[in-house]
């Protein structure tokens, strides 16, 4: 599955960004999609996952600030990020669990800085 994330950029602390991830093929049959991130000097980590029906969970360190949504008709998932802080700086990757593997596309860079 091909995945293309977009929407990253420079944002001030306390600000918001909305990331999008689009596939050229249908995502309707992909049960679990989501987002990972890799912060500078850190291992890649889970941000959250969303099921085909729209149920989602996010990691504790972004809970209450990040939400994930999905539009199967547009082959797109979203990551709404609010109350951003410097610890959220990193490259964000869209993921799709398919055929027993987790696929990731090219990431999008998010920089939180004043």
VMD Tcl script that draws the C-alpha trace (Angstrom):
set ca {
  {0.00 0.00 0.00}
  {1.29 3.46 -0.90}
  {0.91 6.20 1.67}
  {1.69 9.89 1.36}
  {1.65 12.11 4.41}
  {1.35 15.86 4.18}
  {0.52 18.91 6.26}
  {3.66 19.24 8.34}
  {5.42 22.52 8.93}
  {6.58 25.04 11.49}
  {4.16 25.91 14.27}
  {4.49 27.86 17.49}
  {4.07 26.17 20.87}
  {0.41 25.91 21.71}
  {-0.55 25.87 18.06}
  {-2.29 23.27 15.92}
  {-1.61 21.32 12.77}
  {-3.65 18.82 10.81}
  {-1.78 16.09 8.99}
  {-3.27 14.12 6.13}
  {-2.32 10.75 4.71}
  {-3.66 9.71 1.33}
  {-3.40 6.49 -0.60}
  {-3.91 6.20 -4.37}
  {-5.76 2.95 -3.72}
  {-8.75 2.18 -1.57}
  {-8.20 2.01 2.17}
  {-11.65 0.59 2.86}
  {-10.26 -2.90 3.35}
  {-7.41 -1.82 5.60}
  {-8.63 -2.46 9.11}
  {-5.99 -0.55 11.03}
  {-4.19 2.61 10.00}
  {-2.46 5.23 12.05}
  {0.49 7.43 12.78}
  {3.97 6.96 14.16}
  {6.59 9.61 14.74}
  {10.31 9.86 15.15}
  {11.59 12.68 17.28}
  {15.18 13.93 16.93}
  {17.59 11.49 18.54}
  {14.76 9.15 19.59}
  {13.41 5.82 18.42}
  {10.28 5.77 16.33}
  {7.18 5.67 18.52}
  {3.49 5.08 18.20}
  {1.20 8.08 18.04}
  {-2.09 6.28 17.50}
  {-4.19 3.88 15.49}
  {-7.66 3.98 13.93}
  {-9.82 1.10 12.79}
  {-11.84 0.87 9.62}
  {-14.97 1.86 11.53}
  {-13.36 4.96 12.99}
  {-12.53 3.84 16.50}
  {-9.16 5.15 17.54}
  {-6.68 5.23 20.36}
  {-3.68 7.47 20.88}
  {-0.63 7.14 23.08}
  {-0.76 8.57 26.58}
  {1.75 11.28 25.76}
  {-0.59 12.83 23.17}
  {-3.93 11.91 24.71}
  {-6.25 14.89 25.01}
  {-4.28 16.79 22.38}
  {-4.24 14.59 19.27}
  {-7.15 12.93 17.50}
  {-7.25 10.60 14.51}
  {-10.00 10.44 11.94}
  {-10.55 8.61 8.71}
  {-12.44 9.17 5.47}
  {-12.54 5.88 3.62}
  {-14.34 7.44 0.65}
  {-11.39 9.79 0.12}
  {-8.75 7.18 0.99}
  {-7.42 9.53 3.63}
  {-6.72 9.56 7.31}
  {-6.01 12.62 9.44}
  {-4.09 13.52 12.54}
  {-5.37 16.62 14.30}
  {-2.72 17.95 16.65}
  {-3.58 20.65 19.17}
  {-1.66 22.26 22.02}
  {1.60 21.36 20.36}
  {4.85 21.64 22.29}
  {8.51 21.22 21.46}
  {8.40 17.55 22.42}
  {6.10 16.96 19.46}
  {8.77 17.99 16.97}
  {9.62 15.15 14.64}
  {8.83 13.32 11.44}
  {5.33 11.89 11.36}
  {4.60 8.75 9.37}
  {1.32 7.32 8.24}
  {0.93 3.57 8.79}
  {-1.25 0.80 7.45}
  {-1.45 -2.73 8.80}
  {-1.94 -5.07 5.88}
  {-1.00 -8.66 5.07}
  {0.63 -9.12 8.44}
  {2.95 -6.13 8.14}
  {2.94 -2.48 9.08}
  {3.55 -0.29 6.06}
  {4.80 3.27 6.33}
  {4.97 5.99 3.76}
  {7.24 8.99 3.53}
  {6.91 11.16 6.56}
  {6.10 14.79 7.03}
  {8.18 17.03 9.28}
  {6.55 18.86 12.16}
  {8.60 21.51 13.93}
  {7.25 23.18 17.04}
  {9.26 26.26 17.84}
  {8.88 29.92 18.65}
}
mol new
graphics top color blue
foreach p $ca { graphics top sphere $p radius 0.5 }
foreach p [lrange $ca 0 end-1] q [lrange $ca 1 end] { graphics top cylinder $p $q radius 0.2 }
display resetview
